[in-house]
Each structure stands twice: as C-alpha cells, then as structure tokens.
Amino acid sequence: MKKYPFDGAVLFKQSLVKEDRRFARAFTAHLLRYATSKELSPADFLTIEAIVEKTAGENYRLRSLMREVILSESFLQGN
C-alpha cells in the first residue's frame, strides 16, 4: 500500500486521484456493506470488482458507483 503525504483538502484530493481504482473499490465496499446492513461475503467482493470494472469508463464517478450498488444483486436480494 502506497502512502501519500498531504496537508489540506487539495493534496488529499490529489492523493485520491492517484489511486482512483483503489478508492472506488473501498468506497463501493463500504457503501454496499452500509446499504445491505450486513458483513460482506466472498460473493459480494466479486460484485464489488464487477462494479469497479463497470464504472471505470466513467472514471469511477460516485454517482455511477452508487447506481451500480443499487442495481447489484447483493443489494436487490437484501440478504
């Protein structure tokens, strides 16, 4: 795991941009766990990877990540 020093919001944003895929994966995992109110299963991690892959063309925009979480089987099944 690479570390980026930052001092303030601008440098923090720049560090996130450098690791956009990693950030997208972590954000998606947290959102899915929150949305389903359960611990994630191995199948959920496959869903997360699929969501991250699907949203790469949209530069992992938060709106696209949230949309794909809501449309995912993990969310729709409500397990």
Backbone bond lengths (Angstrom), bond angles and torsions (degrees), N, CA, C in turn:
res aa  C-N    CA-C-N  psi(-1)  N-CA   C-N-CA  omega(-1)  CA-C   N-CA-C  phi
1 M - - - 1.431 - - 1.524 107.75 -
2 K 1.314 115.03 126.13 1.446 120.97 -179.52 1.518 109.81 -87.06
3 K 1.328 116.84 140.42 1.455 121.34 178.60 1.525 109.21 -108.91
4 Y 1.323 114.94 142.69 1.458 121.61 179.40 1.521 108.95 -123.20
5 P 1.328 116.17 121.31 1.468 117.11 175.70 1.526 109.84 -72.60
6 F 1.309 116.54 142.92 1.461 119.58 176.03 1.522 109.36 -150.37
7 D 1.309 113.60 152.15 1.458 121.39 178.56 1.517 107.21 -138.77
8 G 1.307 116.11 88.28 1.448 120.53 179.92 1.515 112.19 113.62
9 A 1.320 114.23 170.85 1.461 121.42 -173.81 1.530 113.02 -65.84
10 V 1.315 117.74 -37.82 1.471 120.36 -177.32 1.520 110.55 -64.99
11 L 1.307 117.62 -47.78 1.467 120.22 179.49 1.527 111.31 -68.46
12 F 1.326 117.57 -32.26 1.460 120.60 175.71 1.527 109.85 -62.93
13 K 1.319 116.86 -46.16 1.468 120.76 178.33 1.522 110.73 -60.25
14 Q 1.320 117.62 -42.31 1.465 121.21 179.51 1.526 111.14 -62.18
15 S 1.330 116.93 -37.43 1.470 119.40 178.68 1.529 110.75 -68.01
16 L 1.345 117.48 -35.31 1.464 120.60 177.17 1.518 111.30 -67.13
17 V 1.315 116.62 -39.71 1.464 121.30 -179.12 1.528 110.70 -63.47
18 K 1.316 117.04 -35.30 1.464 120.74 179.74 1.523 112.10 -65.63
19 E 1.312 116.75 -25.81 1.471 122.25 -177.79 1.525 109.53 -122.11
20 D 1.323 116.99 46.08 1.463 120.74 -172.18 1.517 113.47 -59.45
21 R 1.312 118.26 -41.06 1.472 120.24 -179.85 1.530 111.17 -67.08
22 R 1.300 115.96 -41.79 1.467 120.77 179.12 1.534 110.19 -64.08
23 F 1.334 116.49 -43.04 1.454 120.63 177.29 1.527 110.39 -62.15
24 A 1.328 116.74 -43.59 1.466 121.18 -179.48 1.527 110.68 -60.79
25 R 1.308 116.53 -41.82 1.466 120.67 179.44 1.531 110.78 -63.86
26 A 1.323 117.04 -46.13 1.464 120.89 -178.77 1.528 110.79 -66.46
27 F 1.331 116.82 -43.55 1.461 120.39 179.19 1.524 110.41 -61.63
28 T 1.328 116.54 -44.65 1.460 121.17 -179.18 1.525 110.81 -62.77
29 A 1.313 116.78 -42.33 1.470 120.46 178.90 1.525 110.68 -61.75
30 H 1.312 117.15 -46.42 1.468 120.29 -179.80 1.525 111.08 -65.02
31 L 1.324 116.49 -41.67 1.460 120.16 179.76 1.526 111.09 -64.70
32 L 1.326 117.15 -43.93 1.460 120.53 179.61 1.529 110.98 -64.29
33 R 1.310 116.82 -41.94 1.474 120.41 178.45 1.530 109.83 -62.97
34 Y 1.317 117.39 -42.60 1.466 121.25 178.55 1.530 110.87 -65.99
35 A 1.322 116.58 -46.31 1.469 121.33 -175.73 1.522 112.88 -65.86
36 T 1.326 116.91 -31.46 1.462 119.99 -178.52 1.530 112.89 -97.73
37 S 1.315 116.97 -8.71 1.473 122.60 -179.73 1.527 112.33 54.31
38 K 1.333 115.25 41.12 1.471 118.89 178.55 1.522 109.92 -150.49
39 E 1.321 114.68 163.07 1.456 119.57 173.55 1.527 108.61 -70.22
40 L 1.303 116.34 146.42 1.460 120.16 -177.75 1.518 111.45 -77.14
41 S 1.318 115.40 142.76 1.462 122.57 178.37 1.532 108.68 -100.27
42 P 1.323 117.32 168.90 1.467 119.22 175.35 1.535 112.49 -55.71
43 A 1.317 117.33 -35.82 1.473 120.36 177.94 1.523 110.74 -64.71
44 D 1.323 116.93 -35.38 1.459 120.36 178.00 1.528 111.40 -64.10
45 F 1.315 116.63 -35.98 1.467 119.22 179.09 1.526 110.91 -67.40
46 L 1.321 116.98 -31.72 1.471 119.89 173.14 1.522 109.96 -66.70
47 T 1.319 116.79 -39.33 1.458 121.66 176.43 1.525 110.65 -62.08
48 I 1.319 116.48 -43.74 1.467 121.15 179.16 1.515 110.60 -59.62
49 E 1.325 117.16 -46.32 1.463 120.37 179.15 1.520 111.21 -61.63
50 A 1.330 116.64 -39.77 1.471 120.54 178.72 1.525 110.74 -64.94
51 I 1.317 116.89 -39.89 1.463 121.06 178.80 1.530 110.10 -65.08
52 V 1.298 116.64 -45.62 1.466 120.38 179.79 1.523 110.17 -61.66
53 E 1.308 116.89 -44.17 1.468 120.90 178.44 1.529 110.86 -61.97
54 K 1.320 116.04 -44.46 1.464 120.86 -177.28 1.527 112.23 -65.62
55 T 1.319 117.76 -31.68 1.456 121.30 -176.80 1.529 113.85 -93.99
56 A 1.303 117.30 0.81 1.470 120.39 -179.95 1.524 111.36 -58.86
57 G 1.315 117.49 -40.50 1.457 121.77 -179.99 1.514 113.69 -65.56
58 E 1.325 116.35 -17.50 1.461 121.56 177.56 1.530 110.39 -103.80
59 N 1.343 115.57 17.70 1.467 122.27 179.95 1.527 113.04 56.85
60 Y 1.318 115.30 34.07 1.471 122.34 175.60 1.535 111.84 55.38
61 R 1.303 117.00 37.58 1.471 120.03 178.31 1.524 109.19 -58.90
62 L 1.312 115.99 141.15 1.462 120.62 -178.17 1.517 111.57 -56.78
63 R 1.313 116.32 -39.44 1.467 120.09 178.83 1.525 110.80 -59.79
64 S 1.321 117.77 -42.89 1.467 120.44 -179.38 1.526 111.11 -70.47
65 L 1.333 117.63 -37.17 1.464 120.03 176.88 1.526 110.87 -64.06
66 M 1.331 116.53 -44.47 1.471 120.20 178.83 1.522 111.15 -64.20
67 R 1.320 117.16 -41.87 1.470 120.89 178.94 1.521 110.44 -58.92
68 E 1.322 116.94 -46.78 1.464 120.47 -177.40 1.519 112.30 -69.15
69 V 1.314 118.32 -32.16 1.471 120.15 174.72 1.520 109.43 -63.92
70 I 1.328 116.61 -45.51 1.465 121.26 -179.14 1.528 111.56 -64.07
71 L 1.317 116.86 -33.47 1.466 120.82 -179.74 1.531 113.40 -85.98
72 S 1.323 117.82 -6.58 1.463 120.83 -175.78 1.526 111.66 -73.33
73 E 1.317 115.18 151.54 1.474 120.76 176.36 1.528 110.98 -61.29
74 S 1.318 117.22 -35.82 1.472 120.13 179.19 1.522 110.90 -57.89
75 F 1.324 116.77 -41.89 1.457 120.70 179.21 1.518 111.24 -75.32
76 L 1.317 116.76 -45.49 1.468 120.76 -175.74 1.518 112.95 -65.74
77 Q 1.337 116.83 -31.84 1.461 119.72 179.24 1.516 111.57 -75.73
78 G 1.321 116.35 -23.56 1.470 120.92 176.27 1.517 114.60 61.83
79 N 1.326 116.23 29.07 1.469 119.44 -178.17 1.482 110.73 -66.33
